[in-house]
Amino acid sequence: MNLVRVELPAGLSVLARTDREVRLHVESPVTPTRVLDVLERDYPMLLGTIRDQRTGNRRPFIRYFACQQDFSLQSPDTELPDAIAAGKEPFLVVGAIAGG
């Protein structure tokens, strides 16, 4: 079991009634899918905010980053870097900013 650090956008941390960074116990291999499954299990109020509940697809204005790499468009079953699994670096869930 890995202790993964997840950093949430301010709005989601308020909704979840938690700090911006949460720590989750995630089984190996650590992937975005597994991280988000545990996040939504531990914080059920986040269901549907990061991923579509029906399809499991990432919401359009949400991005995922790990070790300065964008994992948003990669397969959600891509294994994350060892530094994420070891809790040395956070898995970032970022709300995209749109404007004109």
Secondary structure, DSSP 8 states (H G I E B T S, - for coil): -EEEEEE--HHHHHHHTS-SEEEEEE-SS--HHHHHHHHHHH-GGGTTTSB-TTT--B-TTEEEEETTEE-TTS-TTS---HHHHTTSS-EEEEE-----
